[in-house]
């Protein structure tokens, strides 16, 4: 398998545990390395005098995620686990799956076609996208990325990552594994699973 999911996490210093909002308590650094190439390897931040700067709201230029060097993306750990278990591991042909969090300005967007899984990093609201090669502007979800992963490798890599993470937490952080929200994110809440299955809505791009 040539796809590596590079993930690290740490508890927020400002968060207090135990807390009802466990999703906010752990930050996650995530990146994808495929055939030896990092997804963010070619990321070049937008400067004030660059062509792409006109697509960022002026007041947000100094604080935009796309104006800083990126080696990974940050999301809450267990929110990401939920996106993987209830979205990415079941991604269908021509489906779009998004990994994000409501309070974050960025998101990973995954689109599956017959070629494989196309990966994009998206700056919400401003229409800026990074595709593993360059930043560009579009209001629509792109259908072609420069970073395309074999579908079977993609799904297997995420499945292995979830299993390894759950095993690690069970050994080192048993209190977390027992938390109801964490159990839900790992798919161990049958009532929640049934609810999602009944209310699932696929976001598809037609061929």
Buried (B, 14 or more C-beta within 10 A) or exposed (E): EEBBBBBEBEBEEEEEEEEEEBBBBBBBBBBBBBEEBBBBEBBEBBEEEBEBBEBBEEEBBEEBBBBEEBEBBBBBBBBBBBBBBBBBBEBEEBBBBBBBBEEBBBBBBBBBBEEBBBBBBBBEEBBBBBBBEEBBBEEEBBEEBBBBBBBEBBBBBBBEBBEEBBEEBEEEBEEBBEBEBBBBBBBBBEEBBEEBEEEEEEEEBEE
